[in-house]
């Protein structure tokens, strides 16, 4: 199965966890059967090539969204990507062209787990809009992996969870 990893960190070089995840997956492309898309590298001006990206999505069996939680939401470029690529007539509406594909959210957050629990919400509850969007497009959730505290020492656990969800 082909796995498309979409990285959406606005400053990957300053990231502990996202940069390490990208490096690990890039160094093991065959093991992950992966294609890597770094949105900020490919589209620094946010001018996303919709047809190219729709073809890329169609060629994948699973889509893994890798991004930090920003103000309890998506990064701006990931929101832009979802808005222009996964649009009406392609991902939903008259056609559900990507129906049945699997998806994973591989997120990082600055707060530790207790910081979110003190707010009374889990990451999944805060990000329910993302999960509902995927469900609306008839995609299948394979898992949600969050790196609380965005600590590099969590990378092995994240990669193990990723392999479990992707059945590698």
PyMOL commands that set and color helices and strands:
alter all, ss='L'
color gray80, all
select helices_A, chain A and resi 12-14+17-26+29-32+39-42+50-59+76-85+113-119+123-126+128-136+152-166
alter helices_A, ss='H'
color red, helices_A
select strands_A, chain A and resi 3-7+34-38+62-68+102-109+140-148
alter strands_A, ss='S'
color yellow, strands_A
deselect
rebuild
show_as cartoon
